[in-house]
Amino acid sequence: MSQEPYEVAIIGGGVCGTALLYTLSQYTNISNIALIEKNSEVALVNSRKSNNSQTLHFGDIETNYTLEKAHKVNRAATLVKNYLLSNDQPQEVYTKYHKMVLAVGTEQVAKLKTRYEEFKELFPNLKLINQQEIAEIEPKVLESRDTNEETLALFTEEGYTINFQKLSQSFLDKALADDSKAIDVMFKQKVVKISRQDGYYLIQTSQQTIKAKTIAVEAGAHSLLLAKSLGYGKDYALLSVAGSFYYAPSVLKGKVYTVQLKKLPFAAIHGDPEVDDPNITRFGPTAKVLPMLERRNYATIWEYFKTAGLSFKAIFSFIKILADLTILRYILLNLIYDLPWIGKRLFIKQVKRIVPSMTLKDLKFAHGYGGVRPQIVNLNTRSLEMGEAKILGEKILFNVTPSPGASTCLQNAQDDATRIIEFLGDDYTFDQQKFVYDLVEVNTSLDSSPSDKATVT
């Protein structure tokens, strides 16, 4: 091992890892960076197009978000939107659709009206639309629906469907285009071990050992595994939630959400056109618990149990969570959704909440689609924690990013870049003013909607 130490090593080449690489390359004076990815290219796990719900979450129609969370997610998602508006004029990475959350029945309609009053200041473009307006925008939503069934929707034109795999590649390309930085991208190198020696980190991969002053682990579910290998994150475990999808011919023109149960941290079933093919409507995701860190990678089963831990605290935490009948029923039902024959016959009931005229012959299971969302379990409170987990150590940080991690990738990058500069010391700088100018202020003029003007904190 003869090379000079890297100032920063980023482990994980998904959308969060590449967003951090982009941010460090464009807005800091860090000049020597390594990106380590175990696959042959970026974004082949949860950021892959087929493995996530292709949604840029703002918090406007996600009814399980509080107003406080919506403020944070809206600001974060606006960074991604503005990056795309500046750097993807041909719209190769994203497609813009309208979107709505549909309320059916007296109780849901009342909740949606209340939510609108609470959220309309944050999202000025959000509006309530009645049955007639819904029918004009999304005819299939009301076709064959009981005419006596009360329906209402929260609607906005500001819907972005994103290929996060292509977004990751865009971040990487932008970073590598800067010739003033020495950036080494190391593909097909799985991190085997991280150790500390003489004030530096030694990162042993499947091919070599490299040295770094600081490390950012942006490896999804594997982040907690690496954290625990260094003695961090002992109070956390993971509930790995795998999402699957169903396909149908084009029945929706935009994204249509259903009202979410507050107790559930998982995304509500929704339907929307594929990001690069409006002739296909995707429904989902389902949410089944699987003991693995990576979907369809059975080698990660043992890694999952190493991450979860087999302690009494972990076992009792999972028992307590699953003892909640709402969560238990939801998990058991979602296990069945993936089964042949019976799964589709049960799942179509969810789809019919959005498109009542949907038939079994038009609904097809999307084989090979869906990733794993690492839901955080706090072993002290024995409860699920909503949102991302960030674990800080000595000149090292670990990001565990369940939904909406992709939507908040640039906000995470800003936060992590700030911490990395602190790790490295006074000789290093992060031009936050330019970051804000490029991704918050200037690009709002590219899209004149009032809801795009995020507050800078």
C-alpha positions in Angstrom: 0.0 0.0 0.0 2.1 2.9 -1.3 -0.4 5.5 -2.4 -1.0 8.7 -0.6 -4.0 8.7 1.7 -7.2 10.0 0.3 -8.7 13.0 2.0 -12.2 11.4 1.8 -13.3 7.9 0.9 -17.0 7.4 0.0 -18.2 3.8 0.4 -21.3 3.2 -1.8 -22.1 4.4 -5.3 -25.8 4.8 -5.1 -27.6 8.1 -5.5 -26.5 9.3 -2.0 -22.9 8.3 -2.5 -22.7 9.9 -5.9 -24.5 13.0 -4.7 -21.9 13.4 -2.0 -19.1 12.9 -4.5 -20.7 15.6 -6.7 -21.0 18.0 -3.8 -17.5 17.5 -2.6 -16.1 17.9 -6.1 -18.0 21.1 -7.0 -18.3 23.0 -3.7 -15.2 22.1 -1.5 -11.5 22.4 -1.8 -11.1 18.7 -1.1 -8.9 17.5 -4.0 -8.3 13.7 -3.4 -11.4 11.5 -3.2 -12.1 7.8 -3.6 -15.5 6.3 -4.4 -15.7 2.6 -3.6 -18.6 0.5 -5.1 -18.9 -3.2 -5.0 -20.8 -3.5 -8.3 -19.6 -2.9 -11.8 -21.3 0.6 -12.1 -23.2 3.1 -10.0 -26.7 2.6 -8.6 -27.3 -1.1 -9.2 -28.9 -1.8 -5.8 -31.7 0.4 -4.3 -31.1 3.4 -6.7 -31.6 1.1 -9.7 -34.6 2.2 -11.8 -36.4 -1.1 -11.2 -35.8 -1.2 -7.4 -37.5 2.0 -6.1 -40.8 3.8 -6.5 -39.2 6.4 -9.0 -40.8 9.2 -6.9 -39.4 12.6 -5.9 -41.1 13.1 -2.6 -41.9 16.6 -1.6 -44.4 15.8 1.3 -47.4 17.4 -0.4 -49.4 14.2 -1.1 -47.7 11.8 1.2 -50.3 11.7 3.9 -48.1 9.9 6.5 -45.8 13.0 6.6 -46.3 15.6 9.3 -46.1 19.3 8.4 -42.6 19.4 10.1 -41.3 16.5 8.0 -42.9 17.9 4.9 -41.0 21.2 5.4 -37.7 19.3 5.5 -38.4 16.9 2.7 -39.8 19.7 0.5 -36.5 21.7 0.9 -34.4 18.6 0.2 -36.4 17.4 -2.8 -36.3 20.9 -4.3 -32.5 20.7 -4.5 -32.8 17.5 -6.6 -35.5 19.1 -8.8 -33.4 22.2 -9.4 -30.4 20.1 -10.2 -32.5 18.3 -12.9 -33.9 21.6 -14.3 -30.4 22.9 -14.7 -28.6 19.7 -15.9 -31.3 17.6 -17.7 -33.0 19.8 -20.2 -33.6 16.9 -22.5 -35.4 15.1 -19.6 -33.4 11.9 -19.9 -33.4 11.5 -16.2 -36.9 12.5 -15.2 -40.5 12.9 -16.5 -42.9 15.5 -15.1 -46.4 14.3 -14.4 -49.3 15.7 -12.3 -50.0 13.9 -9.0 -52.8 13.6 -6.5 -53.8 11.8 -3.3 -57.2 10.3 -3.5 -59.6 10.3 -0.6 -62.6 7.8 -0.8 -65.4 7.9 1.7 -66.6 10.4 4.3 -63.8 9.9 6.8 -60.9 10.1 4.3 -62.5 13.2 2.6 -62.7 15.0 6.0 -59.1 14.1 6.7 -58.0 15.4 3.4 -59.8 18.7 3.8 -58.2 19.2 7.2 -54.8 18.3 5.7 -55.2 20.8 2.9 -55.8 23.7 5.3 -52.7 22.7 7.2 -50.4 22.3 4.2 -51.6 24.9 1.7 -49.2 27.6 2.9 -46.2 25.3 2.4 -47.5 24.1 -1.0 -49.4 27.0 -2.7 -49.9 25.0 -5.9 -51.7 22.2 -4.0 -55.5 22.3 -4.5 -58.6 20.3 -3.6 -60.4 19.0 -6.6 -63.9 17.4 -6.7 -65.3 14.4 -8.6 -65.8 16.2 -11.8 -62.3 17.6 -11.9 -60.8 14.2 -10.9 -62.7 12.7 -13.9 -61.3 15.2 -16.3 -57.7 14.7 -15.1 -57.8 11.0 -14.4 -60.9 9.4 -16.1 -60.0 5.9 -15.0 -60.1 6.9 -11.3 -63.8 7.4 -11.4 -64.8 5.0 -14.2 -66.9 2.1 -12.7 -66.7 3.7 -9.2 -69.9 3.8 -7.1 -71.5 7.2 -7.9 -72.6 7.5 -4.3 -69.1 7.1 -3.0 -67.7 10.4 -1.8 -64.4 11.2 -3.4 -62.0 14.2 -3.2 -58.3 14.7 -4.1 -55.4 16.9 -3.3 -53.8 17.8 -6.7 -50.7 19.5 -8.0 -49.0 19.7 -11.4 -45.6 19.4 -9.6 -45.0 15.7 -9.9 -41.5 14.3 -10.8 -40.8 10.7 -11.7 -37.1 10.0 -11.6 -34.7 7.4 -12.9 -32.4 7.6 -9.9 -29.9 5.3 -11.6 -29.4 7.9 -14.3 -29.3 10.6 -11.7 -26.5 8.8 -10.0 -24.6 8.6 -13.2 -25.2 12.3 -13.8 -23.7 13.1 -10.4 -20.6 10.9 -11.2 -20.1 12.4 -14.6 -20.2 16.0 -13.2 -17.7 15.1 -10.5 -15.3 13.4 -13.0 -15.5 16.4 -15.4 -13.5 18.5 -12.9 -9.9 18.0 -13.9 -8.6 19.9 -10.9 -9.7 17.0 -8.6 -8.1 13.6 -8.3 -11.1 11.3 -8.1 -10.6 7.6 -8.2 -13.7 5.4 -8.8 -13.2 1.8 -7.7 -15.8 -0.6 -9.1 -16.2 -4.2 -8.2 -14.5 -3.7 -4.9 -16.5 -4.8 -1.9 -15.4 -3.4 1.5 -14.3 -6.3 3.7 -13.0 -4.5 6.7 -12.4 -1.0 8.0 -9.7 -0.4 10.7 -8.0 2.6 12.3 -4.2 3.0 12.3 -1.9 5.9 13.1 -4.7 8.5 12.7 -5.9 7.1 9.3 -8.5 4.6 8.2 -7.5 1.5 6.4 -10.2 0.2 4.0 -9.7 -3.3 3.0 -11.6 -4.2 -0.2 -11.8 -7.4 -2.2 -8.9 -6.2 -4.3 -6.7 -3.8 -2.3 -6.3 -1.8 0.9 -6.5 2.0 0.7 -5.8 4.7 3.3 -8.1 7.7 4.0 -8.3 10.6 6.4 -12.1 10.5 6.6 -14.8 8.1 5.5 -18.5 8.6 4.5 -20.4 5.3 4.3 -23.4 5.7 2.0 -24.2 2.0 1.6 -27.8 1.8 2.5 -28.5 -1.2 4.8 -24.8 -2.2 4.7 -24.0 1.1 6.4 -25.2 -0.1 9.7 -23.3 -3.4 9.3 -20.0 -1.4 8.8 -20.9 0.9 11.6 -21.3 -2.0 14.0 -18.0 -3.5 12.9 -16.3 -0.4 14.3 -18.4 -0.3 17.5 -20.9 2.3 16.4 -24.7 2.0 16.0 -25.1 -0.6 18.7 -28.5 0.8 19.7 -29.9 0.2 16.2 -31.2 -2.8 14.2 -32.9 -3.0 10.9 -36.3 -4.2 9.7 -35.6 -4.8 6.0 -38.7 -4.1 4.0 -38.8 -5.3 0.4 -41.1 -3.6 -2.0 -42.5 -5.2 -5.1 -44.6 -3.8 -8.0 -47.3 -4.8 -10.4 -47.7 -3.6 -14.0 -50.8 -2.7 -16.1 -51.4 -1.0 -19.5 -51.6 2.7 -19.4 -54.5 3.6 -17.2 -53.1 6.7 -15.4 -51.8 10.0 -16.8 -50.0 10.9 -13.6 -49.2 9.7 -10.1 -52.2 8.8 -7.9 -51.6 8.1 -4.2 -54.0 6.6 -1.7 -54.4 7.9 1.9 -51.8 6.4 4.2 -52.4 4.9 7.6 -50.5 7.1 10.1 -49.2 4.1 12.1 -47.4 2.6 9.1 -44.0 3.9 8.1 -44.3 2.4 4.7 -45.4 4.1 1.5 -49.0 4.0 0.6 -50.0 2.1 -2.5 -49.9 4.3 -5.6 -50.0 4.1 -9.3 -48.0 6.1 -11.9 -46.7 5.9 -15.4 -43.2 4.5 -15.8 -40.5 7.2 -15.8 -39.5 6.4 -19.4 -42.6 4.7 -20.8 -46.0 6.3 -20.3 -47.7 3.3 -21.8 -47.0 1.3 -18.7 -48.6 2.1 -15.3 -46.8 0.8 -12.2 -48.7 0.0 -9.0 -47.1 -0.5 -5.6 -45.0 -0.9 -3.7 -45.9 -3.8 -1.5 -43.9 -4.1 1.7 -42.8 -7.5 2.9 -40.2 -8.1 5.6 -37.2 -10.1 4.4 -34.1 -11.0 6.5 -31.6 -9.7 4.0 -29.8 -6.5 3.3 -30.1 -6.6 -0.4 -33.0 -7.9 -2.5 -32.4 -11.2 -4.4 -28.9 -11.4 -2.9 -29.1 -14.4 -0.5 -25.5 -13.9 0.6 -26.8 -10.9 2.6 -29.0 -13.0 4.9 -26.2 -13.7 7.3 -25.1 -10.0 7.0 -28.7 -9.1 8.0 -28.5 -11.1 11.2 -25.1 -9.7 12.0 -26.6 -6.2 11.6 -29.8 -6.9 13.5 -28.1 -8.7 16.2 -29.3 -11.8 18.1 -29.4 -10.0 21.5 -32.5 -10.1 23.7 -32.9 -6.3 23.1 -33.2 -7.0 19.3 -35.5 -9.9 19.7 -37.8 -8.1 22.1 -37.8 -5.0 19.9 -39.0 -7.0 16.9 -41.6 -8.8 19.0 -42.9 -5.5 20.4 -43.2 -4.0 16.9 -44.9 -7.1 15.4 -47.3 -7.3 18.4 -49.0 -4.2 17.0 -51.9 -5.8 15.1 -52.1 -3.1 12.5 -48.4 -3.6 11.6 -48.6 -7.4 11.9 -51.7 -7.6 9.6 -50.1 -5.3 7.1 -46.9 -7.3 7.0 -48.7 -10.7 6.6 -50.9 -9.3 3.9 -48.0 -8.0 2.0 -46.2 -11.3 2.2 -49.1 -12.8 0.3 -49.1 -10.1 -2.4 -45.9 -11.6 -3.9 -47.3 -15.2 -4.1 -48.4 -16.7 -7.4 -52.1 -16.7 -8.2 -53.5 -15.6 -4.8 -51.2 -12.5 -4.6 -52.6 -10.8 -7.6 -56.2 -11.6 -6.6 -55.6 -9.9 -3.2 -53.5 -7.0 -4.5 -56.0 -6.0 -7.2 -58.3 -4.9 -4.3 -55.7 -2.2 -3.5 -55.4 -1.3 -7.2 -59.2 -1.0 -7.5 -59.1 1.7 -4.8 -57.3 3.8 -7.5 -58.7 2.3 -10.8 -62.0 0.5 -10.0 -62.2 -1.0 -13.6 -58.9 -2.8 -13.3 -59.1 -6.5 -14.4 -57.0 -9.4 -13.4 -55.8 -10.1 -16.9 -54.4 -6.6 -17.2 -52.5 -6.7 -13.9 -49.1 -8.5 -14.0 -46.5 -9.0 -11.3 -43.3 -7.1 -12.1 -40.7 -9.9 -11.8 -37.2 -8.6 -10.8 -38.6 -5.2 -9.6 -38.3 -3.9 -6.1 -35.5 -3.3 -3.6 -35.0 -3.2 0.1 -35.8 -0.3 2.4 -33.8 -0.5 5.7 -36.3 0.6 8.3 -34.5 1.7 11.5 -35.3 -0.1 14.8 -34.3 1.7 18.0 -33.3 -1.0 20.4 -33.7 1.3 23.4 -37.3 2.4 22.7 -38.1 -0.9 20.9 -39.8 1.0 18.1 -39.5 1.9 14.5 -37.9 5.2 13.7 -39.2 7.2 10.8 -36.8 8.6 8.2 -33.0 8.3 7.8 -30.4 7.4 10.4 -27.1 9.1 10.5 -24.4 7.7 12.8 -21.3 9.8 13.5 -17.9 8.5 14.7 -14.4 9.7 14.8 -13.8 11.3 11.3 -16.3 8.8 9.9 -20.1 8.9 9.3 -22.6 6.3 8.3 -25.9 7.0 6.4 -28.7 4.5 6.6 -31.3 5.8 4.1 -34.8 4.3 3.9 -37.4 6.2 2.0 -37.2 9.0 1.0 -33.4 8.7 0.9 -33.2 9.3 -2.8 -35.3 12.4 -2.7 -33.1 13.9 0.1 -29.8 12.8 -1.5 -28.5 16.4 -2.1 -29.6 17.5 1.4 -27.8 14.5 2.9 -24.8 15.5 0.7 -24.8 19.1 2.0 -25.1 17.8 5.6 -22.3 15.2 5.1 -20.0 17.6 3.3 -20.3 20.0 6.3 -19.3 17.3 8.7 -16.5 16.1 6.5 -15.0 19.6 6.4 -15.2 19.7 10.2 -13.5 16.3 10.3 -10.6 17.5 8.0 -9.9 20.8 9.8 -9.4 24.5 9.2 -7.6 24.2 5.9 -10.7 22.8 4.2 -13.8 24.8 3.1 -17.3 24.1 1.8 -18.8 26.9 -0.3 -22.3 26.7 1.1 -23.2 30.0 -0.5 -22.5 28.7 -4.0 -24.3 25.4 -3.2 -27.4 27.4 -2.2 -27.1 29.7 -5.2 -26.8 26.8 -7.7 -29.5 24.5 -6.2 -31.9 26.7 -4.2 -32.0 30.3 -5.4 -31.1 30.7 -9.0 -32.9 27.7 -10.4 -36.3 28.5 -9.0 -36.5 31.0 -11.9 -36.5 28.0 -14.2 -39.8 26.9 -12.9 -42.0 29.8 -11.7 -44.3 27.9 -9.3 -44.4 29.6 -5.9 -44.0 26.2 -4.0 -40.5 25.9 -5.5 -39.1 28.7 -3.3 -37.6 26.7 -0.5 -36.5 28.4 2.7 -32.7 28.3 3.2 -31.7 27.3 6.7 
